[in-house]
Amino acid sequence: MTPPASRQPSPPKPSAQSLAGISLSSLYSDSTLKASQLTPNDQAELTQTISRSSLQDAQQKINQLAGEATQCRQTYTALKNWQQANNNFKVYQAAKQQAAAHKSKAPAVVQPAGPMPTQLPSQDQCAPSTEFGITPTALPTPGATEATASAAPTATNTPAAHPTGSPTPSPTTAAR
């Protein structure tokens, strides 16, 4: 596997797999998978010879690594999108409270982001988010879960200060 900048076939690289100076393996094809998008353990494995018994086994290993990198990209993207929705909801809450305090028009309703879709991956699970074009500041902080509920009362959770009707007696049955 070579970095994506070099997509041209390379001459065989010296490896530990040689006999009497003759290489027992050579580069068959390049991959577009960026080594920087792999975990440190997978990157370290790439610096060594990765022995596979056939081209199919080697392609299967590359596909596995590419799948893991794709999963990491999807995880970071979902977390970035959640963080943006969560921040939008917090801004809405502040604007709503500000409007209530100044008795002005409330802002357009923004739905809560809900629970965070997943936790941030560890470095053993994924390469840093920057390798996927996502800055760490675009992601939630470790331990974040969801937007804090608004402390401002809402129509659905505020009991009326004064009852608007008279209590209705409940029917009873007389015991005989």
N, C-alpha and C positions, 0 to 999 in steps of 0.2 A: 504494500500500500504506500502510495506516495502522496505528498501534499497536492491539493487541487491545482496549484499553479502550473504543475508539470503534468500535462495530459499526454505527452508524447511517450511512446514506449522507451524505456530506459535499457541500457545494456545490463546484462546480469551483474548483480552486486556480489562481491565476495561474501561468502557465508561459511558457517562452520561445517556445512554439508559439502565437503569437497574430498576428492580422492586423488592423490598424486597430482594436485594442482588443477584438477578438472572439476568444475562446479557440477554438483549433482542436481542443482535446481537453477531455475532462471525465472525472470519476470515474464509472465504470460500476458497479463493485462493490468492496466491501471484502474484504480477505483476513484470515483468522485467524492467518496467519503473523506471528510476532513479529520485528520488524526486529532486535531485540537478539540473536536466535539466528543471525544471519547473520555472515559474516566481515566484517572492517572494509572490505574492498574492495567487497563487495556492499552494505553499509550506505552507503558513499560514493556508490555508483551510484544508490541510492534517493533521495538528496538532489537529484540532477539529474533531468531528464526522461529516462525510459527510453522511447525511441521504439520502437514496434512498429507493424507495418503493419496489424494487425487485432486484434480482440478475442481471437481464437484464439491469435495469437502472444503476446499479453500474458499470457493464461492459461497458456500453455506455459512462459513465463519464470517465473511464480509457482510453477508445479508443479515446475520444476527447482530453484528456490531452496528450496522446501518439502522436496523430496527430499534435498537436501544437508543441511538442518537435521535431518531425521529420521535420516540416516546418522550425523551427529555425536552425536545423542542416543543412538543404539544403541552407538556406539563408547564413549562415556563410561560408559554403563550396563554394558557388558561389562567394561570396565576396573575399575569400582567392584566388580562382583561377583567378579572375579578377585582383586582386592586383599583383599577380605574373606575369601575362601577361603585365600589365601596367608597372611594373618595368623592364621587359625584353625589352619593347619598348623604355623606357627612356635610358637604357644602349645602345641599338642600335643607338639611335639618337646621343648620345655622341660619340660613336665609329665612326659613319658616319662623324660627324664634325671633329673629330681628323684625320680621313683618308683624308678628303678634305684639311685640313690645312697642312698635311705633303705630300700631293700628292701621297698617297699610295692606295692600293686596298681597296675598300669599303667593309664593312662587309656584310654578308648575310642579305637579307631584312627580317625584322621582322614587322609583321602587327600591327597596333595600337590596343589596347585593346578595343577601342570603349567606349561608355558610361558605367558608373558603373551600374550593373544590378539592384541594389536596394540600399537604404540607410541602414546604420547600424541600427539594431533594438534597441529600447530603453529597459531599464531593465523591463519596464512594459509589453513588448512584448515577450521577451526571457530571458532565463538565460544567464549568461556570456558565451562568446565563449569558454573559458577554460573548461567548463563543457562538451563540445563536442570535446575536444582535439585540439582546434585551438587557438594558442596564439594571443593575441591582436596585437602583432607586425606583424603578417601575414595578418592583415586586413587593409583596407584603413583607413585613418584618417577621422573623421567626416567632411563632406563638400566636400570631394574629388568627382570629376566627371569623368575625363578622362585624359589621358596623354596630356601634353602640346604640341601643334603643334611645329614642328621643325622650328627654325628660319632660318635654312640653306635653300638656294634656291634649288628648285628641277626642273627637266626638265618640269614638268607639270604646274608649276605656275610662272616661270621666263620668262618675255618677253625678246626677243632677243635684245641685245644692238644695233645692226645694222640690218636693214631689209636685208634679203637675196635676195629679188627679187624686181622688180620695181612694183609700184602700177598699178593695173588694173583699167582702167577707167570704170565707171559704165555707162551702156547704158542710154540714155535719149531719150525722144521723143520730137519732135519739135511740138510746138503748132501752129496750122494754124489759 
